[in-house]
Amino acid sequence: MATFTMEKGQLALRLYRRIMKLHIRDLYVKQEFRLHLDKATDDQMDKFLVGWNAYADQIKQVNRNKPQELKKQLHNQEFDEMFKDKFTEEQTSTLKEFKDLIYESEKKKKDRSSAAQV
């Protein structure tokens, strides 16, 4: 059972909506939020909110028209270093897979868009 405050729960729900608006409609995101909203302690929720807010900010700044720039921004060394000791090995691996999927998805969208224009 979750032990974080109602205020943090509301922050988490707003963050969830924000990420979904960024078109990251992914099962992984939904699962992570459900897991933390159901079981997180107050301290865990703080870390969760910081991490996902940073990630949402990073995604928002991505220039979706340049796949190489997208990949560079998704694999931001500063972001990875900042959370290296806060994520488990499994979470780090899952985040990397998630970033790779976003990159590949955006690249395919751009390729389809370019092909449609020809």
C-alpha positions as CSV (number, residue, x, y, z in Angstrom):
1,M,0.0,0.0,0.0
2,A,1.2,3.5,-0.9
3,T,2.4,5.7,2.0
4,F,3.0,9.0,0.2
5,T,1.0,12.2,0.7
6,M,-2.2,13.0,-1.2
7,E,-0.3,16.1,-2.6
8,K,2.4,13.9,-4.1
9,G,-0.2,11.6,-5.5
10,Q,-1.8,14.5,-7.3
11,L,1.6,15.7,-8.6
12,A,2.2,12.2,-9.9
13,L,-1.2,12.2,-11.8
14,R,-0.4,15.6,-13.3
15,L,3.0,14.4,-14.4
16,Y,1.4,11.3,-15.9
17,R,-1.0,13.4,-17.9
18,R,2.0,15.6,-19.0
19,I,3.9,12.7,-20.2
20,M,0.9,11.3,-22.1
21,K,0.5,14.7,-23.8
22,L,4.0,14.4,-25.0
23,H,2.8,11.4,-27.1
24,I,4.7,8.8,-25.0
25,R,1.7,6.6,-24.9
26,D,3.6,3.5,-23.9
27,L,2.7,0.5,-21.8
28,Y,5.9,1.0,-19.8
29,V,4.9,4.4,-18.7
30,K,1.5,3.2,-17.6
31,Q,3.0,0.3,-15.7
32,E,5.6,2.4,-13.9
33,F,3.0,4.9,-12.8
34,R,0.6,2.2,-11.6
35,L,3.4,0.5,-9.7
36,H,4.5,3.6,-7.9
37,L,1.0,4.9,-7.2
38,D,0.1,1.6,-5.6
39,K,3.2,0.9,-3.6
40,A,5.6,3.8,-3.2
41,T,6.7,5.3,0.1
42,D,7.0,9.1,0.5
43,D,10.8,9.0,-0.2
44,Q,10.3,6.7,-3.3
45,M,7.6,9.0,-4.6
46,D,10.0,12.0,-4.3
47,K,12.6,10.2,-6.4
48,F,10.0,9.0,-8.9
49,L,8.7,12.5,-9.4
50,V,12.1,14.1,-9.8
51,G,13.2,11.4,-12.3
52,W,10.1,11.5,-14.5
53,N,9.9,15.3,-14.5
54,A,13.4,15.5,-15.7
55,Y,12.7,12.9,-18.4
56,A,9.5,14.7,-19.5
57,D,11.4,18.0,-19.7
58,Q,14.0,16.3,-21.8
59,I,11.5,14.8,-24.2
60,K,9.7,18.1,-24.5
61,Q,12.9,19.8,-25.7
62,V,13.6,17.1,-28.4
63,N,13.7,18.3,-31.9
64,R,11.6,15.6,-33.6
65,N,12.7,16.6,-37.1
66,K,16.3,15.5,-36.6
67,P,16.7,11.8,-35.7
68,Q,20.4,12.1,-34.8
69,E,19.6,15.1,-32.5
70,L,16.8,13.1,-31.0
71,K,19.1,10.2,-30.2
72,K,21.7,12.5,-28.8
73,Q,19.1,14.1,-26.5
74,L,17.6,10.8,-25.4
75,H,20.9,9.4,-24.5
76,N,21.9,12.4,-22.4
77,Q,25.0,11.5,-20.4
78,E,24.3,14.1,-17.8
79,F,20.8,12.8,-17.2
80,D,22.1,9.2,-17.0
81,E,24.9,10.2,-14.5
82,M,22.5,12.1,-12.3
83,F,20.2,9.1,-11.8
84,K,22.8,6.3,-12.0
85,D,22.9,5.7,-8.3
86,K,19.1,6.2,-7.9
87,F,17.9,3.5,-10.3
88,T,18.3,-0.2,-10.0
89,E,20.1,-2.0,-12.8
90,E,16.7,-3.2,-14.1
91,Q,15.3,0.3,-14.1
92,T,18.3,1.7,-15.9
93,S,18.1,-1.1,-18.6
94,T,14.3,-0.5,-19.0
95,L,14.9,3.2,-19.4
96,K,17.5,2.6,-22.1
97,E,15.2,0.3,-23.9
98,F,12.4,2.9,-23.6
99,K,14.7,5.7,-25.0
100,D,15.7,3.4,-27.9
101,L,12.1,2.6,-28.7
102,I,11.2,6.3,-28.8
103,Y,14.1,7.1,-31.1
104,E,13.2,4.2,-33.5
105,S,9.5,5.2,-33.5
106,E,10.3,8.9,-34.3
107,K,12.8,7.8,-37.0
108,K,10.1,5.6,-38.6
109,K,7.6,8.4,-38.5
110,K,10.0,10.8,-40.2
111,D,10.9,8.2,-42.8
112,R,7.2,7.6,-43.6
113,S,6.6,11.3,-43.7
114,S,9.5,11.8,-46.1
115,A,8.4,9.0,-48.3
116,A,4.8,10.4,-48.5
117,Q,6.1,13.7,-49.7
118,V,7.9,12.1,-52.6
